[in-house]
Amino acid sequence: MPLPAGDTTWPPPYLGPALDSMHTWDTWWSGDPDRLEGLYGGRSGGAPDPKRAQYSTGVVGRIARWWWGTPTAPGERRTKMHVPIAGDLCGGSADLLFSEPPTFTVDDEATQARLDELVDDGMLATLQTAAEVGAALGGVYLRPVYDQDIADRPWVVAEHADRALPEFTWGRLSAVTFWKVVREEDRQVWRWLQRHEPGRVLHGLYQGTKDNLGHPVPLEESDATTGFAQLVDQDGAILTGYDRLDVVYVPNQPTRRWRSVPRLQHLGRSDLDGVEPLMDALDETYSSWMRDIRLGKGRIVVPESYLQSQGPGRGVSWNPDQEAFAGVNVLSRGDGMALTVAQFAIRVQEHRDTAEDLVNQILRSAGYSGQTFGLGGDVAITATEAVAKERRSMTTRGKKVLRWRPELAQLVEALLAVDLHVFGGGIVPQRPTVEFEDSVQEDPLTLANTADVLRRAQAASTDTLVRMAHPEWDDTQVEAEVQRIRIEAGTAVPDPFQAGDIP
């Protein structure tokens, strides 16, 4: 299918519910209080009266019932505090998946050597970023790119789900259109559209308005697209060298909101989906706690006659640290004009218990254990105990790995195909085997004790024990270590068929 002809609403209206939800999740993920107030209408001045709006129906009433939807009273400073637990959730999800780099293996030795060059630390950083973005927005797109002017190899980039128009066939991504605003001037908006189809990428530049795509214009009219004007063919396409779609989509979790909407049912679900009210309540709890601290500051109430004048028009003041005071010529009163100390109680325990319960509920709803995020202390425990305490997080990680593994395999295959198409070489593009490392590693002492028990029980060979103690080693390293152990132990026996001629 070609790119849109133009003069159409953009983004398409059917994508609106998904984009609205992504905007909400992105606002919580950003951790910006100004954006939260803007999202829920909590800015002072133009926001509705919360007292009346709370009884309204529709959007106004729903917004007013959020704590972040309550505007700051005129003349008062904003005292709302935001706890960035949304960022902790999404960052923790990425850490569980890619704290250790996955391994990619292929059969061809030349291809494996080139793949090892392509899969460097930069790719791991991209995958970590993509995993966090996907956890926040419900999914993320990955694709290979190249630029011969800055690198001699292709690399992987992540495309965010709120700037993509996907097309699915039987639950699989069959085409996708990415858009980017490259220029805004005099209420005119220039959008760069890239439509990815099997084997090619179509490029188009459109001049329109904020809500309308407008009409196509030459690629030379924008600095961001002028370099592609000489690369596209008569259809506006660039061949990728890969006969399948060069983009993969990794949904974070199965969707709930749009399961009955055909065009949206294959989009993923954010880790923040459904916990927005709990995060709102957590912010209210911490803000109430800080309010208690502000009101709990000790204050001394003194009679007006105790105040010292600072001169005409400068008011009066009270210095509690002054050691001697001049006599005050006032009439004697029965109350003795005593000083009054005001000290309000700070409800520390009540606020702490409420906040901890809300945090635990947020983590459970998102599919994680509190131990993953440091709740319960930093006491040293074994890997087995860690897995037991983080069972819910490990289950969630396992489900996400099932979605990441096949998409990473296709992504690497596309990366190899693009590398061969653009840079040449003797590689054979093929789908690799993808293995995720364990996120919880046993400590060396535990591994050594386990290996010692197995050795004394004669339940494992030296090769097996070495692989157990060093799971990151390849076959060559293992064989060399086994040979060294046999030589040191005096059990290295030469092969009789290689020792000399046998009569």
Buried (B, 14 or more C-beta within 10 A) or exposed (E): EEBBEBEBEBBBEEBEBBBEBBEBBBBBBBBBBEBBBEBBBBBBEEBBEBEEBBEBEEEBBBBBBBBBBBBBEEEEEBEBBBBBBBBBBBBBBBBBBBBBBBBBEBEBEEBBEBBEEBBEEEBBEBBBBBBBBBBBBBBBBBBBEBEEEEEEBBBBEBBBBBBBBBBBEEEEBBBBBBBEEBBEEEEEBBBBBBBBBEBBBBBBBBBBEEEBBBEBBEBEBBEBBEEBBEEBEEEBBBEBBBEEBBBBBBBBBEBEBBEEBEBBBBBBBBBBBBBBEBBBBBBBBBBBBBBBEEEBEEEEEEBEEBEEEEEEEEEEEBEEEEEEEEEEEEEEEEEEBEEEEEEEEBBEEEBEEBBEEBBEBBBEBBBBBBBBBEEEEEEEBEBEEBBEBBEBBBEBBEEBBEBBBEBBBBBBBBBBBBBBBBBEEEBEBBBBEBEBEEBBBBEEEEBBEBBEEBBEEEEBEBBBBBBBBBEEBEEEEBEEBBEEBEEEEEEEEEEEEEEEEEE
